């Protein structure tokens, strides 16, 4: 269980390098759009799926608060990547 948990955390943090914010930086940390157009378009289509999925979650314990899939997409992408990598 410990290996799975630490694997998820490490995978989560690595995936941040490819989420909605991290993907915009090159290997040297410079803000630079280094992805090919076809790669970027495929990424945006898949990211939209994550946005829709998480945007449809509500939290009943907080007056049925609806999550904002756009605002949380970086963490949602990293969570999904972390669990897949673990």
Backbone as JSON Lines, residues from 0, in Angstrom:
{"i":0,"aa":"X","n":[0.82,-1.17,0.0],"ca":[0.0,0.0,0.0],"c":[0.88,1.26,0.0]}
{"i":1,"aa":"X","n":[1.97,1.21,0.75],"ca":[2.87,2.37,0.77],"c":[3.48,2.61,-0.6]}
{"i":2,"aa":"X","n":[3.86,1.54,-1.31],"ca":[4.44,1.71,-2.64],"c":[3.43,2.33,-3.6]}
{"i":3,"aa":"X","n":[2.19,1.87,-3.51],"ca":[1.15,2.44,-4.37],"c":[0.89,3.9,-4.06]}
{"i":4,"aa":"X","n":[0.88,4.24,-2.78],"ca":[0.62,5.63,-2.38],"c":[1.75,6.55,-2.84]}
{"i":5,"aa":"X","n":[2.99,6.15,-2.6],"ca":[4.1,7.01,-3.01],"c":[4.21,7.06,-4.53]}
{"i":6,"aa":"X","n":[3.87,5.96,-5.19],"ca":[3.86,5.95,-6.66],"c":[2.84,6.92,-7.21]}
{"i":7,"aa":"X","n":[1.68,7.0,-6.54],"ca":[0.65,7.94,-6.98],"c":[1.13,9.38,-6.79]}
{"i":8,"aa":"X","n":[1.74,9.66,-5.65],"ca":[2.21,11.03,-5.38],"c":[3.28,11.44,-6.38]}
{"i":9,"aa":"X","n":[4.23,10.55,-6.63],"ca":[5.3,10.86,-7.59],"c":[4.71,11.04,-8.99]}
{"i":10,"aa":"X","n":[3.82,10.12,-9.38],"ca":[3.17,10.23,-10.69],"c":[2.36,11.5,-10.82]}
{"i":11,"aa":"X","n":[1.67,11.88,-9.76],"ca":[0.89,13.11,-9.74],"c":[1.79,14.31,-10.02]}
{"i":12,"aa":"X","n":[2.9,14.39,-9.31],"ca":[3.8,15.54,-9.47],"c":[4.46,15.56,-10.85]}
{"i":13,"aa":"X","n":[4.83,14.41,-11.36],"ca":[5.41,14.35,-12.71],"c":[4.4,14.8,-13.75]}
{"i":14,"aa":"X","n":[3.16,14.38,-13.58],"ca":[2.12,14.74,-14.54],"c":[1.85,16.24,-14.57]}
{"i":15,"aa":"X","n":[2.13,16.95,-13.48],"ca":[1.96,18.4,-13.5],"c":[2.81,19.05,-14.61]}
{"i":16,"aa":"X","n":[3.87,18.39,-15.02],"ca":[4.68,18.92,-16.11],"c":[3.96,18.89,-17.44]}
{"i":17,"aa":"X","n":[2.82,18.21,-17.5],"ca":[2.07,18.08,-18.74],"c":[0.61,18.49,-18.58]}
{"i":18,"aa":"X","n":[0.28,19.17,-17.49],"ca":[-1.11,19.6,-17.3],"c":[-1.34,20.93,-18.02]}
{"i":19,"aa":"X","n":[-2.46,21.57,-17.75],"ca":[-2.83,22.78,-18.48],"c":[-1.82,23.91,-18.32]}
{"i":20,"aa":"X","n":[-1.06,23.92,-17.23],"ca":[-0.06,24.96,-17.02],"c":[1.35,24.47,-17.36]}
{"i":21,"aa":"X","n":[1.71,23.31,-16.85],"ca":[3.06,22.8,-17.04],"c":[3.44,22.56,-18.48]}
{"i":22,"aa":"X","n":[2.48,22.22,-19.31],"ca":[2.77,21.94,-20.72],"c":[3.24,23.17,-21.49]}
{"i":23,"aa":"X","n":[3.07,24.34,-20.89],"ca":[3.42,25.57,-21.58],"c":[4.89,25.97,-21.4]}
{"i":24,"aa":"X","n":[5.65,25.18,-20.66],"ca":[7.05,25.51,-20.39],"c":[7.97,24.5,-21.04]}
{"i":25,"aa":"X","n":[9.12,24.96,-21.53],"ca":[10.08,24.05,-22.15],"c":[10.98,23.42,-21.08]}
{"i":26,"aa":"X","n":[11.96,22.64,-21.5],"ca":[12.85,21.92,-20.59],"c":[13.67,22.84,-19.7]}
{"i":27,"aa":"X","n":[13.85,24.08,-20.13],"ca":[14.62,25.04,-19.35],"c":[13.74,25.92,-18.45]}
{"i":28,"aa":"X","n":[12.45,25.66,-18.45],"ca":[11.54,26.44,-17.62],"c":[11.06,27.72,-18.25]}
{"i":29,"aa":"X","n":[11.33,27.9,-19.53],"ca":[10.88,29.1,-20.23],"c":[9.45,28.9,-20.75]}
{"i":30,"aa":"X","n":[8.66,29.96,-20.64],"ca":[7.31,29.92,-21.19],"c":[7.42,29.88,-22.7]}
{"i":31,"aa":"X","n":[7.07,28.73,-23.27],"ca":[7.26,28.52,-24.71],"c":[6.32,27.42,-25.18]}
{"i":32,"aa":"X","n":[5.59,27.67,-26.24],"ca":[4.67,26.69,-26.79],"c":[5.45,25.72,-27.67]}
{"i":33,"aa":"X","n":[5.94,24.64,-27.08],"ca":[6.85,23.73,-27.77],"c":[6.14,22.52,-28.38]}
{"i":34,"aa":"X","n":[4.85,22.38,-28.17],"ca":[4.13,21.24,-28.71],"c":[3.74,21.5,-30.17]}
{"i":35,"aa":"X","n":[3.72,20.42,-30.97],"ca":[3.24,20.53,-32.34],"c":[1.74,20.78,-32.31]}
{"i":36,"aa":"X","n":[1.22,21.4,-33.35],"ca":[-0.2,21.77,-33.4],"c":[-1.11,20.56,-33.24]}
{"i":37,"aa":"X","n":[-0.78,19.45,-33.88],"ca":[-1.63,18.25,-33.78],"c":[-1.62,17.68,-32.36]}
{"i":38,"aa":"X","n":[-0.47,17.74,-31.72],"ca":[-0.36,17.26,-30.33],"c":[-1.18,18.15,-29.41]}
{"i":39,"aa":"X","n":[-1.07,19.45,-29.59],"ca":[-1.81,20.41,-28.78],"c":[-3.31,20.21,-28.92]}
{"i":40,"aa":"X","n":[-3.79,20.04,-30.15],"ca":[-5.22,19.84,-30.39],"c":[-5.72,18.55,-29.75]}
{"i":41,"aa":"X","n":[-4.97,17.47,-29.87],"ca":[-5.36,16.2,-29.25],"c":[-5.39,16.34,-27.73]}
{"i":42,"aa":"X","n":[-4.41,17.04,-27.18],"ca":[-4.37,17.28,-25.73],"c":[-5.61,18.06,-25.29]}
{"i":43,"aa":"X","n":[-5.93,19.14,-26.0],"ca":[-7.06,19.98,-25.62],"c":[-8.38,19.22,-25.68]}
{"i":44,"aa":"X","n":[-8.52,18.31,-26.64],"ca":[-9.73,17.49,-26.72],"c":[-9.84,16.58,-25.51]}
{"i":45,"aa":"X","n":[-8.72,15.97,-25.12],"ca":[-8.73,15.08,-23.96],"c":[-8.91,15.86,-22.67]}
{"i":46,"aa":"X","n":[-8.31,17.03,-22.59],"ca":[-8.47,17.87,-21.4],"c":[-9.92,18.3,-21.24]}
{"i":47,"aa":"X","n":[-10.6,18.56,-22.35],"ca":[-12.01,18.95,-22.29],"c":[-12.85,17.84,-21.66]}
{"i":48,"aa":"X","n":[-12.5,16.6,-21.92],"ca":[-13.2,15.47,-21.31],"c":[-13.06,15.52,-19.79]}
{"i":49,"aa":"X","n":[-11.86,15.8,-19.31],"ca":[-11.61,15.92,-17.86],"c":[-12.41,17.1,-17.3]}
{"i":50,"aa":"X","n":[-12.43,18.22,-18.03],"ca":[-13.17,19.4,-17.59],"c":[-14.65,19.06,-17.43]}
{"i":51,"aa":"X","n":[-15.23,18.39,-18.42],"ca":[-16.65,18.03,-18.36],"c":[-16.92,17.05,-17.23]}
{"i":52,"aa":"X","n":[-16.06,16.05,-17.1],"ca":[-16.27,15.04,-16.06],"c":[-16.29,15.68,-14.67]}
{"i":53,"aa":"X","n":[-15.25,16.43,-14.35],"ca":[-15.16,17.01,-13.01],"c":[-16.13,18.18,-12.83]}
{"i":54,"aa":"X","n":[-16.49,18.83,-13.9],"ca":[-17.47,19.91,-13.82],"c":[-18.87,19.42,-13.51]}
{"i":55,"aa":"X","n":[-19.09,18.13,-13.61],"ca":[-20.4,17.55,-13.29],"c":[-20.47,16.96,-11.89]}
{"i":56,"aa":"X","n":[-19.41,17.1,-11.11],"ca":[-19.42,16.61,-9.73],"c":[-19.99,17.68,-8.81]}
{"i":57,"aa":"X","n":[-20.78,17.25,-7.86],"ca":[-21.29,18.15,-6.84],"c":[-20.92,17.59,-5.47]}
{"i":58,"aa":"X","n":[-20.85,18.49,-4.51],"ca":[-20.52,18.11,-3.14],"c":[-21.76,18.35,-2.28]}
{"i":59,"aa":"X","n":[-22.51,17.29,-1.98],"ca":[-23.76,17.47,-1.24],"c":[-23.54,18.07,0.16]}
{"i":60,"aa":"X","n":[-22.4,17.76,0.76],"ca":[-22.12,18.25,2.12],"c":[-21.91,19.77,2.17]}
{"i":61,"aa":"X","n":[-21.72,20.39,1.01],"ca":[-21.5,21.84,0.96],"c":[-22.59,22.47,0.09]}
{"i":62,"aa":"X","n":[-23.82,22.29,0.52],"ca":[-24.97,22.88,-0.19],"c":[-24.97,22.56,-1.68]}
{"i":63,"aa":"X","n":[-24.62,21.32,-2.02],"ca":[-24.59,20.87,-3.42],"c":[-23.69,21.74,-4.3]}
{"i":64,"aa":"X","n":[-22.56,22.12,-3.74],"ca":[-21.58,22.91,-4.49],"c":[-21.12,22.14,-5.71]}
{"i":65,"aa":"X","n":[-21.16,22.78,-6.86],"ca":[-20.72,22.15,-8.1],"c":[-19.26,22.52,-8.36]}
{"i":66,"aa":"X","n":[-18.43,21.51,-8.64],"ca":[-17.03,21.78,-8.92],"c":[-16.89,22.51,-10.25]}
{"i":67,"aa":"X","n":[-15.84,23.31,-10.35],"ca":[-15.54,24.02,-11.59],"c":[-14.42,23.25,-12.29]}
{"i":68,"aa":"X","n":[-14.78,22.5,-13.32],"ca":[-13.83,21.66,-14.02],"c":[-12.71,22.42,-14.7]}
{"i":69,"aa":"X","n":[-12.94,23.67,-15.07],"ca":[-11.9,24.48,-15.69],"c":[-10.86,24.88,-14.66]}
{"i":70,"aa":"X","n":[-11.32,25.36,-13.52],"ca":[-10.38,25.81,-12.48],"c":[-9.57,24.68,-11.87]}
{"i":71,"aa":"X","n":[-10.14,23.48,-11.84],"ca":[-9.47,22.36,-11.18],"c":[-8.77,21.4,-12.14]}
{"i":72,"aa":"X","n":[-8.73,21.74,-13.44],"ca":[-8.23,20.77,-14.41],"c":[-6.79,20.36,-14.18]}
{"i":73,"aa":"X","n":[-5.93,21.25,-13.73],"ca":[-4.52,20.88,-13.5],"c":[-4.39,19.78,-12.46]}
{"i":74,"aa":"X","n":[-5.1,19.94,-11.35],"ca":[-5.06,18.92,-10.3],"c":[-5.76,17.65,-10.75]}
{"i":75,"aa":"X","n":[-6.85,17.78,-11.49],"ca":[-7.58,16.6,-11.96],"c":[-6.74,15.79,-12.95]}
{"i":76,"aa":"X","n":[-6.06,16.47,-13.85],"ca":[-5.18,15.79,-14.8],"c":[-4.05,15.1,-14.06]}
{"i":77,"aa":"X","n":[-3.46,15.79,-13.08],"ca":[-2.36,15.21,-12.31],"c":[-2.84,14.02,-11.49]}
{"i":78,"aa":"X","n":[-4.03,14.11,-10.9],"ca":[-4.57,12.98,-10.14],"c":[-4.76,11.76,-11.03]}
{"i":79,"aa":"X","n":[-5.34,11.97,-12.2],"ca":[-5.55,10.85,-13.13],"c":[-4.25,10.27,-13.61]}
{"i":80,"aa":"X","n":[-3.29,11.12,-13.93],"ca":[-1.97,10.64,-14.36],"c":[-1.26,9.89,-13.26]}
{"i":81,"aa":"X","n":[-1.35,10.39,-12.04],"ca":[-0.7,9.73,-10.91],"c":[-1.23,8.34,-10.65]}
{"i":82,"aa":"X","n":[-2.53,8.17,-10.72],"ca":[-3.11,6.86,-10.46],"c":[-2.77,5.88,-11.58]}
{"i":83,"aa":"X","n":[-2.73,6.36,-12.82],"ca":[-2.35,5.5,-13.94],"c":[-0.89,5.08,-13.82]}
{"i":84,"aa":"X","n":[-0.04,6.01,-13.42],"ca":[1.38,5.7,-13.3],"c":[1.69,4.79,-12.13]}
{"i":85,"aa":"X","n":[0.91,4.94,-11.05],"ca":[1.13,4.09,-9.87],"c":[0.8,2.65,-10.2]}
